[in-house]
Amino acid sequence: MSYVVDFKDVSTTGLESSPVAEALAGLRANEARYFHTKYDHEYVTVPAAEASELVDWVHTILKEERGLVIDSPVLEVADIEVDGIKWPELYYRSGLVINVLWTIEDGGKRAVGFKLSEGMEIPAELDAAGFKFARQKSKLAGTIRGSFFVIKGSY
């Protein structure tokens, strides 16, 4: 069942099993506000089981590009396509959010982004890979830590 994320009235719907559900919900609301403001796009998530092909695609990119396997289960997925960019976002039980920016046209930008909910430690998989995280303040999500890498392959 899909869920339209309301960035004005933050809800933990779909994220309740996360130990940082409130912070993760704030991060999801922050993403919803970004897509609403920048693209006038309604931000909708579905349970991960309803988007298994997309989850597998993102996990393939992580594995092939950086040898990363995320231990935490995916709770929800947003499947976004705006302005010629495919932009899926995966919400993990641990509080991690992974997005892929994939310009559909050949030669465009392609990258994987990581965001950590406030109160979440850097996952061992990302720490071992040497990712450095920048901090950003958000009214909805508190302190967001983020990192990324550029995708070199084609998937």
VEXDREN-2710 file (C-alpha; in Angstrom, 1 decimal):
% VEXDREN-2710
k/r/px/py/pz
1/MET/0.0/0.0/0.0
2/SER/1.4/3.4/-1.0
3/TYR/1.9/6.3/1.4
4/VAL/1.8/9.9/0.4
5/VAL/4.4/11.6/2.7
6/ASP/3.2/14.8/4.3
7/PHE/6.1/17.0/5.2
8/LYS/3.9/19.3/7.3
9/ASP/2.5/16.6/9.6
10/VAL/5.4/14.1/10.1
11/SER/4.4/10.5/10.6
12/THR/6.3/7.3/11.3
13/THR/3.8/5.3/9.1
14/GLY/5.7/2.4/7.6
15/LEU/8.8/3.1/9.6
16/GLU/7.6/2.0/13.1
17/SER/10.0/-0.9/13.4
18/SER/13.1/1.3/13.1
19/PRO/14.8/2.1/16.4
20/VAL/15.1/5.7/15.1
21/ALA/11.6/5.9/13.6
22/GLU/11.0/9.5/14.5
23/ALA/14.3/10.7/13.1
24/LEU/13.8/8.5/9.9
25/ALA/10.3/9.9/9.5
26/GLY/11.8/13.4/9.7
27/LEU/14.4/12.6/7.1
28/ARG/11.6/11.2/4.8
29/ALA/9.6/14.3/5.3
30/ASN/12.6/16.4/4.5
31/GLU/13.0/14.5/1.2
32/ALA/9.3/15.0/0.5
33/ARG/9.6/18.7/1.1
34/TYR/12.7/18.9/-1.3
35/PHE/10.8/17.2/-4.1
36/HIS/7.7/19.3/-3.6
37/THR/9.6/22.5/-3.5
38/LYS/12.1/21.8/-6.3
39/TYR/9.9/19.7/-8.7
40/ASP/6.3/20.1/-7.4
41/HIS/6.3/16.3/-7.1
42/GLU/4.2/14.3/-4.7
43/TYR/6.4/12.1/-2.7
44/VAL/5.0/8.6/-2.3
45/THR/6.6/5.5/-0.7
46/VAL/5.6/1.8/-0.8
47/PRO/6.7/-1.1/1.4
48/ALA/10.0/-2.6/0.2
49/ALA/8.2/-5.9/-0.7
50/GLU/6.2/-4.0/-3.3
51/ALA/9.3/-2.6/-5.0
52/SER/11.7/-5.6/-4.9
53/GLU/13.0/-5.1/-8.4
54/LEU/14.0/-1.5/-7.6
55/VAL/15.6/-2.6/-4.3
56/ASP/17.6/-5.3/-6.2
57/TRP/18.7/-2.7/-8.8
58/VAL/20.0/-0.4/-6.1
59/HIS/21.7/-3.2/-4.2
60/THR/23.3/-4.4/-7.5
61/ILE/24.8/-0.9/-8.0
62/LEU/26.2/-0.9/-4.4
63/LYS/27.7/-4.4/-4.7
64/GLU/29.2/-3.9/-8.2
65/GLU/30.5/-0.3/-7.7
66/ARG/31.8/-0.5/-4.1
67/GLY/31.3/-4.1/-2.9
68/LEU/28.7/-2.9/-0.4
69/VAL/26.1/-5.1/1.1
70/ILE/23.8/-3.3/3.6
71/ASP/22.8/-5.6/6.5
72/SER/19.7/-3.6/7.6
73/PRO/16.4/-4.5/5.9
74/VAL/14.7/-2.0/3.6
75/LEU/11.4/-0.8/5.0
76/GLU/10.1/1.6/2.3
77/VAL/11.0/2.7/-1.2
78/ALA/10.2/5.9/-3.1
79/ASP/10.3/5.5/-6.9
80/ILE/10.7/9.0/-8.3
81/GLU/11.2/10.1/-11.8
82/VAL/11.5/13.9/-12.5
83/ASP/13.0/16.0/-15.2
84/GLY/14.7/13.0/-16.9
85/ILE/16.1/11.7/-13.7
86/LYS/15.3/8.4/-12.1
87/TRP/15.7/8.9/-8.4
88/PRO/14.8/5.9/-6.2
89/GLU/15.2/6.2/-2.4
90/LEU/15.4/3.3/0.0
91/TYR/14.6/3.7/3.7
92/TYR/16.4/1.1/6.0
93/ARG/15.3/0.0/9.4
94/SER/18.7/1.2/10.8
95/GLY/17.9/4.8/9.8
96/LEU/20.0/4.8/6.7
97/VAL/18.5/6.3/3.5
98/ILE/20.2/5.4/0.1
99/ASN/19.2/7.2/-3.1
100/VAL/20.4/6.8/-6.6
101/LEU/20.5/9.8/-8.9
102/TRP/20.3/8.3/-12.4
103/THR/20.0/10.7/-15.4
104/ILE/18.1/8.7/-18.0
105/GLU/19.9/10.2/-21.0
106/ASP/23.3/8.7/-21.7
107/GLY/26.2/10.8/-20.4
108/GLY/24.2/12.4/-17.6
109/LYS/25.0/12.4/-13.9
110/ARG/24.8/9.2/-12.0
111/ALA/25.6/8.8/-8.3
112/VAL/24.6/7.1/-5.1
113/GLY/23.8/9.1/-2.0
114/PHE/23.8/8.1/1.7
115/LYS/21.9/9.9/4.4
116/LEU/22.0/9.1/8.1
117/SER/19.1/9.9/10.4
118/GLU/19.9/11.9/13.5
119/GLY/21.1/9.6/16.3
120/MET/22.2/6.8/13.9
121/GLU/25.8/5.6/13.9
122/ILE/27.6/5.3/10.6
123/PRO/26.9/1.7/9.5
124/ALA/29.9/-0.6/9.7
125/GLU/29.7/-1.3/5.9
126/LEU/30.1/2.4/5.1
127/ASP/32.6/3.1/7.8
128/ALA/34.8/0.2/6.6
129/ALA/34.6/1.6/3.0
130/GLY/36.0/5.0/4.2
131/PHE/33.0/7.2/3.5
132/LYS/33.2/10.7/5.0
133/PHE/30.0/12.4/6.0
134/ALA/29.1/16.1/5.8
135/ARG/26.5/17.5/8.2
136/GLN/23.4/19.5/7.2
137/LYS/20.7/21.0/9.5
138/SER/17.1/20.4/8.8
139/LYS/14.0/21.6/10.7
140/LEU/12.3/18.3/9.9
141/ALA/15.2/15.9/10.3
142/GLY/17.5/17.6/12.8
143/THR/21.2/17.0/11.8
144/ILE/21.5/15.0/8.5
145/ARG/24.8/13.4/7.7
146/GLY/25.4/12.6/4.0
147/SER/27.9/11.2/1.6
148/PHE/27.9/9.9/-2.0
149/PHE/29.9/8.3/-4.8
150/VAL/29.8/8.6/-8.5
151/ILE/28.5/5.6/-10.5
152/LYS/30.9/4.5/-13.2
153/GLY/29.1/1.5/-14.6
154/SER/25.8/1.0/-16.5
155/TYR/22.9/-0.8/-14.8
END
